[in-house]
Amino acid sequence: MILEVAILNVIPGQEMEFETAFAKAQSIIAAQKGYISHEVRKCMEKENRYLLLVNWETLDDHTEGFRQSEGYLEWKALLHHFYDPFPTVEHYESVPSLKG
């Protein structure tokens, strides 16, 4: 399993609009091949910052499958105009010897 991590800095004052748009967009990502789950958390110190965590079966399910899908075009249209700056997305894998 791969964890996608993105810090989403939303244009100040557009947080509620972003949350409404994300509520619509989450069904798009959930329908993608290899999608496992996602979670969004809101920063307590910076009210316009969100953390997006998405679990994928493989890296390619996100980088090739989702990002090259028609669903991604819808996702992009719903969400990308809220970000400033555009988020950096990173992918993480577990380290078996470091599990608690």
Contacts in CASP RR format, 6 or more apart in sequence:
PFRMAT RR
TARGET T0000
AUTHOR 0000-0000-0000
METHOD contacts of the structure
MODEL  1
MILEVAILNVIPGQEMEFETAFAKAQSIIAAQKGYISHEVRKCMEKENRY
LLLVNWETLDDHTEGFRQSEGYLEWKALLHHFYDPFPTVEHYESVPSLKG
1 36 0 8 1.000
1 55 0 8 1.000
1 56 0 8 1.000
1 57 0 8 1.000
1 93 0 8 1.000
1 94 0 8 1.000
2 55 0 8 1.000
2 56 0 8 1.000
2 57 0 8 1.000
2 58 0 8 1.000
2 59 0 8 1.000
2 61 0 8 1.000
2 62 0 8 1.000
2 91 0 8 1.000
2 92 0 8 1.000
2 93 0 8 1.000
3 53 0 8 1.000
3 54 0 8 1.000
3 55 0 8 1.000
3 56 0 8 1.000
3 91 0 8 1.000
3 92 0 8 1.000
3 93 0 8 1.000
4 52 0 8 1.000
4 53 0 8 1.000
4 54 0 8 1.000
4 55 0 8 1.000
4 56 0 8 1.000
4 62 0 8 1.000
4 89 0 8 1.000
4 90 0 8 1.000
4 91 0 8 1.000
5 51 0 8 1.000
5 52 0 8 1.000
5 53 0 8 1.000
5 89 0 8 1.000
5 90 0 8 1.000
5 91 0 8 1.000
5 92 0 8 1.000
6 51 0 8 1.000
6 52 0 8 1.000
6 87 0 8 1.000
6 88 0 8 1.000
6 89 0 8 1.000
6 90 0 8 1.000
7 49 0 8 1.000
7 50 0 8 1.000
7 51 0 8 1.000
7 52 0 8 1.000
7 87 0 8 1.000
7 88 0 8 1.000
8 18 0 8 1.000
8 49 0 8 1.000
8 50 0 8 1.000
8 51 0 8 1.000
8 52 0 8 1.000
8 82 0 8 1.000
8 83 0 8 1.000
8 87 0 8 1.000
9 46 0 8 1.000
9 48 0 8 1.000
9 49 0 8 1.000
9 83 0 8 1.000
9 84 0 8 1.000
9 85 0 8 1.000
9 87 0 8 1.000
10 18 0 8 1.000
10 48 0 8 1.000
10 49 0 8 1.000
10 50 0 8 1.000
10 82 0 8 1.000
10 83 0 8 1.000
10 84 0 8 1.000
11 48 0 8 1.000
11 82 0 8 1.000
11 83 0 8 1.000
11 84 0 8 1.000
12 47 0 8 1.000
12 48 0 8 1.000
13 48 0 8 1.000
14 48 0 8 1.000
14 82 0 8 1.000
15 47 0 8 1.000
15 48 0 8 1.000
17 82 0 8 1.000
18 50 0 8 1.000
18 79 0 8 1.000
18 82 0 8 1.000
21 78 0 8 1.000
21 79 0 8 1.000
21 82 0 8 1.000
22 40 0 8 1.000
22 78 0 8 1.000
22 79 0 8 1.000
24 78 0 8 1.000
25 74 0 8 1.000
25 75 0 8 1.000
25 78 0 8 1.000
25 79 0 8 1.000
26 38 0 8 1.000
28 71 0 8 1.000
28 72 0 8 1.000
28 74 0 8 1.000
28 75 0 8 1.000
28 78 0 8 1.000
29 35 0 8 1.000
29 38 0 8 1.000
29 54 0 8 1.000
29 66 0 8 1.000
29 75 0 8 1.000
30 38 0 8 1.000
31 71 0 8 1.000
32 61 0 8 1.000
32 65 0 8 1.000
32 66 0 8 1.000
32 69 0 8 1.000
32 71 0 8 1.000
33 61 0 8 1.000
33 65 0 8 1.000
34 56 0 8 1.000
34 57 0 8 1.000
34 58 0 8 1.000
34 61 0 8 1.000
35 54 0 8 1.000
35 55 0 8 1.000
35 56 0 8 1.000
35 57 0 8 1.000
35 61 0 8 1.000
35 66 0 8 1.000
36 55 0 8 1.000
36 56 0 8 1.000
36 57 0 8 1.000
37 54 0 8 1.000
37 55 0 8 1.000
38 52 0 8 1.000
38 53 0 8 1.000
38 54 0 8 1.000
38 55 0 8 1.000
39 52 0 8 1.000
39 53 0 8 1.000
40 50 0 8 1.000
40 51 0 8 1.000
40 52 0 8 1.000
40 53 0 8 1.000
41 50 0 8 1.000
41 51 0 8 1.000
41 53 0 8 1.000
42 49 0 8 1.000
42 50 0 8 1.000
42 51 0 8 1.000
43 49 0 8 1.000
43 50 0 8 1.000
43 51 0 8 1.000
52 87 0 8 1.000
54 62 0 8 1.000
56 62 0 8 1.000
59 91 0 8 1.000
62 91 0 8 1.000
63 91 0 8 1.000
66 72 0 8 1.000
80 86 0 8 1.000
END
